[in-house]
Amino acid sequence: MVDNLRGFRSQNKLKKAALHVIASQLGESEIKALREIFMGLDGNGDGLLTVNEMKEGLQQSGLKEIPPDLQQIMEEVDSDGSGVIDYTEFLAASLDKKVYMAEDVCWQAFRIFDRNGDGRICKDEIAMVLNDDGVKNSAARDIAEVMQ
């Protein structure tokens, strides 16, 4: 799970946004194990993970050494800038590649990005998704970079 979280932070904004969309669309069977991990890490049950809750949860799970970059991982997974990781952010960052690379899941995400249904994704549609789906607001430069 830590490797998935670490890998998530290096993804571009478009892929992060797509993973958020995918995470919000997945069924119970696909996320059951991740939901259980999240609930186990969420010490106070508020639906949000803090750095301390992550550290405690990782220690309780038997991880001998807490990753030195945990704070940075948490900040980059926290796509809405709230200072904590919510359930959807956790799911998006923790998803196994086999789940999010399934063809039907990719098409589902594509259709959400393709707001006008023309079979293409334009800069305006990316901007809408990046700004609407809990992903930090992106400047036009970031959107241009994603399109590049």
N, C-alpha and C positions, 0 to 999 in steps of 0.2 A: 504494500500500500504506500509506504514512504517513497519507493521508487516511482510509482505512478504520480504521486503528488509532486515530486521533484521534476519529473518529465513534463508535467503539465505547465509548469512555470516557464519553460523554454519555448512553448508553442506560440505561434503568432496569434494576434487578436481574433482573426477569423476562425481559426481552429478552436480557440477557447470559447468563442461565441457559439460555434456549432456544437461543441460538447455540452454547453449549458442547455441548448435546445434539445439535444438528444437526451440528456439526463432527465429533463422535465417530461419527456414523452415515454420513457421506458415503463414497462409493466412490473408488477410486484415480483414476479419470478426472476426477473433480470437484475433486480437491485436488492433482493432480500438480504444477502450476506453483507452488502455495504451498509444497508440500513441498520443492521444489528451492530456493526462496527461503530457506526456513528453514534448510536444510542449508548454503547459502552463507553465511548470517549466523552460523551456529553455528561459530565459529572453532576451538574446541577439540573439537568433536564430542561433547559430553556430553549433547546433547539439551535443553539449556537456554540461553536467551539472556539475557545480561547487558546493561546499558546500554552498556558499552564495546564489546561485540560488535555491538550495533545501530549505534552510531556508526561503527565501522570499516566495517561492511557497507554502510551508506548512503554513506559517502565513496567506497568502492571501486566502488559502482554508478554513480558520477558525480554524485551529489547535491552541489551546490556548498555549500549552507548546511544544516547540521544544524538541525532544528527546535528552537527554544529551549525548547519544552515537552516534549522527548523524555523526560526523567526522569519528569515527571508522567504522560505517556502510558503509559510502562512500568509505573508503579505502579498505574494504573487497569486496565490489561490483566491484570496479575498478580492474578487473582481469588482465588487461594488464599493470598495474602500471603506467598509463599515468598521474595520478593526477586528472583526471576528469572521469565522467561516460558517455560513449557513448550510443547511442540508443540501440544497441544489449545487452550491459551489463545491461542497465535499464530493457529491456524486460525480459532477463533471470532471473533477480532478482525479478521482479514484477509479473511474471506469476502466475496465480491461479492454485492451485494443480489440480483442475478438468480438466484444459486444458492440462497440461503436463503429467497427468496420463492416458489420453485416450490411448487405446491400439494401435491404428494406429500411434499415435505420438511417442510412445515408440519404436515401430518397426522401424519407420523412423530413429530415433536417433541410434538405435542399428546398422542398416545397415551402417550408417556413420562411426561408430566406427569399425565395422567389415570390414576393408579395403580390405582384400583378399577374402571376401565372403564365408568363410568356416563355418559360423554359430557360430563362437567363437570369443571372443575378447582376444587377448594376450597383454603382456606388451608392445611390440613394437608398436602395433596399438594404445594403450592408449597413449603412448609417442607421436606418430604422431599427434593425435588429441589435446592433451594438449599443444603441441608446435605450432600447426598450426592454431588453431581456436581462437586466441585472448586471450587465457588463458595463464597466466604467465608461463614461462618455469619452468619445474619441474625437480628436481634432481631425479636420479634413486631411491633414498630412498623414495621419495614421491610416485613414481609409484609403488614401492614394497608395500608401505602402502596401496595404493588404491586396489591393487590386493589381499592383505590379507583380 
